[in-house]
Each structure stands twice: as C-alpha cells, then as structure tokens.
Amino acid sequence: MIPIGDNLIEILTLRSKAMRDARDMLGLPWKPTLYVIGNPMNEKPYSPDMISRDWRAFVQSNAIYGSQAVHPVFHDLRHTFATLAIRSKAIDVKALAGILGHKDASMTLNVYADGLEDSKRSGMNSLDAAFGAEASSKGAGSEEAADAS
C-alpha cells in the first residue's frame, strides 16, 4: 500500500463526488467499488494509454515543456516526484524506494539522485568553505608563531 497525503485525499474525494453526481444524473446506482480514476459510465479504470493520451493533450494545449525543451510524458511525473522527494529530504530514501517499488534504496539513488546538480554544487561549496576555514585557522596559527619569535 502507498500512503497518500491529505491534499490528494481531498482531490480524490472531490473526484469521487463528481463521479457519483454523474452516475446520479444518468440514473445509475453508486457502487463503492468504482475506480476513482475511471469512467463513471462503464465502471472501468482508465487505461495507461488513455491517461498518457490525455496528459499529452494537456501539456500540448498548455505549452508545458520539460528540461530538454520537449513536452514531458506522463512517466516524467514519477521522476519529478522522486527527485523532489530526495532533494527536499522530506522522506528517507529507503521509504521512497518502497513507494516507488524499488528493490532497495541504492536503485532509487542511482536512478533519481544522479541529476541533482544543485546538491552536488552545494555540497562542494560546503566542503570548500570547511577546507578554507581549516586552512585559514592553520595559517593564522603560523602567523602568530612567527610574530612570537
């Protein structure tokens, strides 16, 4: 089972209500087993192809472009989710690996953490500052020793 946040629960609840209303308008009984991401008339879930087609139409009509100046595909949302989750440090990598269905955290890091250039740059700047401070304190000590003699 994948846990979901309160915002998504609210969105899915609204979608469920819209489906119930659509079925009521058609005189169809409500069934609690209906898919929330599905067709309220034929009671079937949307196929991955249908979701991808609708996503493609959405990004094209809204002129949405990804990092390589091309329209993102639906699967890119997974990459965005994982990358932002790692970057925010809001969830530990092992838990994220479980959510993504990865065997272990190393797979998650190998696939999604490679492109975190900001993280690499920030880390190197931190190390640079630490080494700079270390070098300054050693240099200051040498000057004091020279002044004492």
C-alpha positions, -999 to 999 in steps of 0.1 A, spaced: 0 0 0 12 35 -8 3 62 17 -11 94 4 -13 129 18 -43 150 28 -43 171 -3 -45 141 -26 -72 126 -4 -92 158 -8 -87 157 -46 -98 121 -48 -128 127 -26 -139 155 -50 -134 132 -79 -155 105 -62 -183 131 -56 -182 141 -93 -184 105 -104 -213 99 -80 -231 130 -94 -225 119 -130 -240 85 -122 -270 101 -104 -277 122 -135 -277 90 -156 -299 72 -131 -271 47 -124 -266 34 -88 -234 43 -69 -210 15 -62 -183 19 -37 -161 -4 -57 -159 20 -87 -124 33 -97 -119 69 -88 -97 73 -119 -120 57 -142 -151 60 -164 -182 66 -142 -204 52 -170 -188 19 -179 -172 13 -144 -138 6 -159 -105 21 -149 -87 44 -174 -61 25 -192 -25 37 -191 -27 46 -228 -58 68 -221 -41 86 -193 -10 92 -214 -30 104 -243 -50 129 -221 -17 140 -204 -1 146 -239 -31 167 -249 -29 187 -217 8 196 -219 5 205 -256 -26 227 -251 -9 244 -221 25 247 -238 43 229 -210 79 220 -217 104 199 -197 140 205 -190 151 194 -225 126 217 -242 102 189 -251 68 181 -238 71 159 -207 54 125 -208 33 112 -180 61 90 -167 82 121 -162 59 129 -132 73 99 -114 108 112 -120 99 147 -108 82 133 -77 112 111 -68 138 139 -75 119 165 -54 114 140 -26 151 133 -25 160 170 -28 136 181 0 148 154 24 111 152 35 112 114 32 141 90 37 154 72 6 145 37 19 108 47 23 109 64 -11 123 33 -26 94 13 -12 68 38 -26 84 36 -60 85 -2 -59 123 -4 -60 142 -33 -45 164 -11 -24 174 25 -18 206 22 -39 184 17 -70 164 48 -62 196 69 -57 212 55 -88 182 64 -109 170 97 -94 198 113 -75 223 114 -103 208 146 -118 209 167 -86 235 192 -97 224 217 -71 230 192 -44 265 184 -58 273 221 -61 260 229 -26 280 200 -11 312 211 -28 307 247 -17 302 235 19 334 214 17 352 243 1 342 266 30 352 240 55 386 235 40 390 272 36 382 278 72 407 250 82 434 265 60 428 299 75 430 287 110 463 269 103 476 300 85 466 322 114 484 299 139 516 301 118 515 339 117 511 340 155 541 317 159 561 339 136 551 371 155 561 355 188 596 348 177 
